[in-house]
Amino acid sequence: MKIVHTADWHLGRILNGKSLLEDQSYILEQFIEAMREERPDVIVIAGDLYDTSYPNKNAIKLLEQTIDTLNLEMNIPFIIL
């Protein structure tokens, strides 16, 4: 069984007044491509999906799009803690 473990995505993070969402989107696209190659049996995301308790709608949308691609289109199960 191939398991991919990841954590601490902190989507929506703002650093020195600059949103990192565009960079995070790029990295998640690269992650999706890596999962196409690796074809894991399950992906585990262990916490800190968002940077705050109240993420903005763009951060939520980015996570939903990523999960949609990986889970619904590519049929990779998720465990999210």
Buried (B, 14 or more C-beta within 10 A) or exposed (E): EEEBEEEEBBBBBEEEEEBBBEEBBEEBEEBBEEBEEEEBEEBBBEEEBBBEEEBBEBBBBBBEBBBEBBEEEBEBEEEEE
